[in-house]
């Protein structure tokens, strides 16, 4: 879907920050043990650099990064606050149904993932919705680890070093 045909408006930066601050647990749906996959990179970051309890969902895997993998959201030992989705466009309505059924608060579709019908249905069910954004990038941006362009500056403070 091109940018010109997008009509749904996602949450602002302060609203995304509020979502991330209120989140305690994240389920990564479509998590992969393949280090070349974006979900693996995000999982590595979340486990090492965030305060979240991270759970992996993939019916074809049993362990990722030393953590158990669950076949579905319904099989998780907790209700995740945020469901971070790495699935194909046509799978998104089913993931939404599962997200609603388990009682999660936020549906977060990763970079490149946009589904307006899913977003509207999720909002109608009371969920926060974020689309076409990366949890890792957003968390790092809000917590001093990224330049606004999305790369690591190595600078924690916004103040210049004394000379």
N, C-alpha and C positions, 0 to 999 in steps of 0.2 A: 504494500500500500504506500503510495507516495505521500510526502509531507502535505501536499496541497489538498488531499482528500481527508486528512485527519480533522475530525471535529471535536473529539473528546479532549478535555483539558485535564491534565494530570496535576498532582499536588505541587505547590510551589516549593522552593528550597527550604523555607522555614517549616513547612508542613512535612516534608520528607525527613528533616532533622527530628521533628517531634515523633514521627513514626519510628525512626531508628532508636531514639532515646527510650521510647516506651516498650521496645521489643526486648524480650529476654531469651527467646528461643527461635531458631530458624530451621525450617525443613527445606533441604535442597532437593526438589523433585527433578529427576533426570540427572542425578549426580553420576559422575563417571570416575573410574579408577585410572583412566587414561590421562597422563600428565599433559597431553597436547590439547585437551578439552578445556573450554572456559570454565565449566563447572568445577573441575579439579583445581584450577588456579584460584577461583573464588573460595572454595572449601579450604585450601591451604591458608589463604589470608585470614578467613574468619576464625579458623582454629588457633592461629598463632597471634593474631593482632586485634581481636575483638573480644568483648565480654560475653558474647552469645553462646548459649548451648546450641550446638549444631547437630542436626540429624540428617541422615542421607536416605533418600527414597529412590529405589530402582529395583524392579522385580527381577533383573538379570544379574545382580551383584550381591555379594554377601559381606564384603568388607572393603572400606575405602579409608586410606590413611589411618589404619588401625582401629577404625570405628565400625560398628555393625551397620549394615544397610538393611532397610525395611522394604518389603514389597509394595507397600502403599501407605498413604497418610493415615489410614485407619489402623494400621499395624504399629504406629509409633507408640512409645510408652508415655508420651505427653501430648497435649494439644499445643502445637506450635503457634507462636504469636504471628509469625510471618512465614509464608510459603513462597520460596524463591524458585521460579520455574525455568528450567532449561529443557523445554520440549517443543516439538514441532507445532506449527500454527494450528493444524487440524486437531491436535490433542488438547488444546487449551480449554474448550468447553467442558471436557471430562475432568480435567484437573480442577477447574472452578467448582464443579459439582462436588468433588471430593473435599475441596477446601471448605466449602460451606458446610458439608456434612460433619466434618470434624470440629468445626467451631473456631477456626483460625480467624485472626483479626485483619490480616493484610495479605493481599495477593500481589506479588511483585514479579513482573515479567521482565526478563533480562534484555540486554541490548539487542536490538533488532526484532524484538517480539512486540507486536502491536495487534490487538484484537478488540475493536470498539464494542462489539456485542457482549463479549466477555466482561469488559470493564463496566458497562452499564448494568449488566445482570449482577455483578459483584457488588457494585455500589447500592443497588436496590436491596441486596441482602444485608447491607450494613457494613461491608468490608471497606477498608482503605485499599486503594488500587494505585500501583505505580507500574508504568509500562515503559519499555525501551530505555531502561536505566540499569546500571550494574550496582548491586548492593556493596560490593567491594570498593568501587570507585566512590560511591556516595559516602560510605563510612569513612574512608581515608580522607576525602575532601573536607568533611565536617570535623575531623579530628586532627588536622594539621599535617597529614602525611602526603598530601598531593597539591600540586599547583592546580589552579582552576582548569588548565588545559588537560589535566588528567595524568601528569607524570610526576614521579617522585623527585622533589627538590632537595631532599636531605635536610631541609630547614624545618625546625619544629615551631619556631617563633616567627611572628610577623615583623619583629624588630630587627634592624640591621645590627650586625656585630659592631662593638666599639672598636675604633682603630687606635 
